[in-house]
Amino acid sequence: MCSITALAHLRAILLFFLDIFGSCGYNIAQQAVFFHSIKSLFMNKPLIIVCNKTDLQSFDGIYEEDRKLVMEMKSEALKTVIGQGGEPKNEEGVLLTMSTLTKDGEITMKNSACERFHVALPKPRDQKDRPPCIPQAILGAKATQATEEKKRKNEKDLEEENSGAGVFSDSLKNDYLLANDEWKEDVLLEFLDGHNVYEFIDLNILLRLEELERDKGLLQAEEKGDDFEMDGEAEIRKKSLLIQQHIMKKRSAESWPVVQRKFDTDIQFNTERMGRQLSSLGLDPSLAINYARSNSRGWKRE
C-alpha cells in the first residue's frame, strides 16, 4: 500500500512489471485486474509495461485471452503518454519483454525509459547565463571517495594476498571500535582458575585506592600529629599493602553483602517431624522411622 500511495506523488517514469509465467502466485488476468484498479494513479506519468520472466515463458507462447489483456494494458499505457500532450516516439516502447535471470532485454528496457524521461528547464527571464552549479565541497568529496574506493582492499583481495581460500581466515575483531587499534588483538580471558574474571574487575579501583590512602593518612596524622610525614619507601609499601588487601577481599568475597538467614528448628527434615506428620494422617509411623534409621546407619563414609 505504501508503494501504491507513492505512485500518486512520484514525478518519474513508472515501470509496471508483469509476470507472464505466473510463478508469483497470480495469473495474468489477476495482474490485469490489479493494473486497471490503480491505473488512475498513472495519469500524466510516462508508463512502460514490462513482461518479465521470458526465460520461462515467451510472450508469443501465452494464451490468446491473456494476450488480449496485455494489449488492453498497453492501450491504457499509451493513453497516459498522450495525456501529457504528445505522442510517444516509439509505440512499441510502451510494451517490452525481458528476463532478469538471463538479462535479456534489460538494456532495451533501460534505454526506453531514458528516452521517455523528460528534464524540465525553467524559461529564461533575462540574458544571464545560469549553468548548473555543483558545490566544490561535493565535487571534492566525490573525488576523494572514488580514490579511497580504488585504494581500499576488500576481503577477496586480502584472501588472495594470504595464500587464498582455505588458508586465510579473516579476523572477527577488525570491526571492533576501540581507541587504539592495537587493542583488537588482545587476549581477553573469561574464566581463570575456575572463576569468572568479570567478577573481579573494578573500574573504580584507583579512585577507591586514593580514598583509602587519604583516610589512612588522616588517621596517622591525627595519631602522630600534624608534623607527621611519610617517606617514599613507606608510601610505596603502604600502596602495595592496600592493593594486596583489596585483591584478597575480592578473592575471598569478603566485600559481598552478608544475607542473614534465620534457622527454624521446627522445619527440620528429621524422623520426629515425619512421625508427627504420619500420626496426623492416622498412620503408624514406627515402621517408617525404623526403616529410615536402619538405612541411615548402614551408610559408611568413605
C-alpha positions, -999 to 999 in steps of 0.1 A, spaced: 0 0 0 30 24 6 41 17 -29 7 23 -44 3 56 -24 37 67 -37 25 64 -73 2 94 -68 31 117 -58 62 105 -78 72 126 -108 91 99 -126 87 71 -152 67 41 -139 76 5 -149 48 -20 -144 63 -55 -143 40 -82 -154 48 -119 -146 37 -137 -178 47 -171 -163 25 -167 -132 51 -181 -107 45 -151 -84 11 -167 -74 -11 -145 -96 -21 -152 -132 -21 -126 -160 -59 -120 -155 -54 -112 -118 -25 -89 -126 -45 -71 -152 -73 -65 -127 -48 -50 -103 -34 -28 -131 -68 -14 -140 -76 -8 -103 -46 16 -100 -44 30 -135 -58 63 -123 -25 69 -105 -6 65 -138 -22 96 -154 2 123 -166 32 100 -160 52 80 -185 44 43 -182 61 12 -196 47 -23 -192 75 -49 -189 66 -85 -194 92 -103 -172 104 -140 -170 107 -146 -207 132 -173 -199 103 -194 -185 76 -183 -209 79 -164 -242 54 -136 -249 43 -153 -282 35 -185 -263 9 -172 -239 -28 -178 -244 -48 -156 -267 -71 -144 -238 -40 -133 -218 -26 -116 -249 -57 -95 -252 -55 -84 -216 -18 -74 -221 -28 -54 -252 -55 -36 -233 -29 -26 -207 -7 -14 -235 -35 8 -248 -40 23 -213 -3 30 -211 -5 49 -245 -33 70 -231 -12 81 -202 15 93 -226 -10 111 -248 -25 127 -218 7 147 -212 4 164 -246 24 144 -270 26 111 -290 52 86 -279 83 84 -301 80 46 -304 47 28 -298 65 -5 -293 85 10 -265 54 10 -242 53 -28 -241 87 -46 -235 98 -81 -227 128 -90 -206 143 -116 -182 161 -106 -150 177 -140 -149 193 -140 -184 195 -102 -186 177 -105 -220 160 -72 -229 173 -54 -198 193 -28 -218 164 -22 -241 141 -15 -212 166 9 -196 172 28 -229 134 31 -235 130 45 -200 158 70 -205 143 81 -239 109 89 -223 125 107 -193 119 145 -196 140 170 -177 121 203 -172 142 235 -176 129 269 -165 123 296 -191 150 323 -192 137 356 -178 168 376 -187 201 375 -206 221 360 -178 237 326 -182 228 302 -153 247 269 -157 242 241 -132 261 248 -101 276 220 -80 294 230 -48 332 223 -48 329 205 -15 306 179 -31 329 175 -61 360 172 -38 341 146 -16 331 126 -46 367 126 -59 381 116 -25 355 88 -22 364 75 -56 401 75 -48 395 57 -15 373 31 -32 401 24 -57 427 20 -29 405 1 -5 411 -36 -3 382 -59 1 382 -93 18 388 -110 -16 420 -91 -21 432 -99 14 424 -136 8 444 -137 -24 474 -120 -8 474 -145 21 476 -178 2 439 -179 -10 408 -197 3 412 -224 29 444 -208 43 434 -173 50 409 -167 78 396 -132 84 396 -119 120 363 -111 135 379 -83 156 385 -60 126 352 -42 132 358 -35 168 356 2 177 384 8 201 405 39 210 437 20 199 437 -5 170 464 -25 188 439 -35 214 419 -55 189 443 -85 192 444 -86 230 436 -119 246 405 -114 268 401 -141 295 366 -151 305 374 -177 331 406 -181 351 412 -209 377 375 -216 377 365 -180 385 347 -155 363 372 -128 355 344 -101 352 335 -105 389 370 -94 399 370 -63 377 366 -30 395 365 0 372 369 24 401 398 7 418 421 37 415 396 60 429 389 38 459 426 34 465 431 71 467 402 73 492 418 46 513 452 64 512 436 97 522 416 82 550 446 63 564 468 93 560 444 114 581 442 88 608 480 85 610 483 123 610 459 125 639 477 98 659 512 113 654 504 149 650 504 174 621 542 172 616 540 135 606 554 129 572 558 96 555 589 88 535 588 74 500 596 38 509 568 37 534 544 52 509 552 26 484 549 -2 509 515 12 520 502 12 485 513 -23 477 497 -35 510 464 -19 502 464 -34 467 471 -69 482 443 -64 507 419 -54 480 427 -84 459 424 -108 488 390 -93 497 378 -98 461 390 -134 460 375 -143 494 343 -124 486 346 -105 519 333 -74 502 300 -91 493 270 -83 515 261 -109 540 225 -120 540 212 -130 574 192 -163 574 171 -174 603 171 -211 611 139 -226 622 143 -258 642 106 -268 637 111 -273 599 140 -298 602 135 -328 580 141 -355 606 123 -386 618 105 -367 646 88 -344 620 80 -374 598 64 -391 628 43 -361 636 30 -358 600 22 -395 597 4 -395 631 -17 -365 620 -28 -386 589 -38 -415 612 -9 -438 602 16 -457 623 50 -440 619 70 -467 637 78 -488 607 88 -458 586 110 -444 614 128 -477 620 133 -481 582 149 -447 579 171 -452 609 183 -486 596 192 -471 562 209 -441 577 231 -463 599 240 -486 571 258 -458 550 295 -457 556 315 -425 548 344 -432 525 
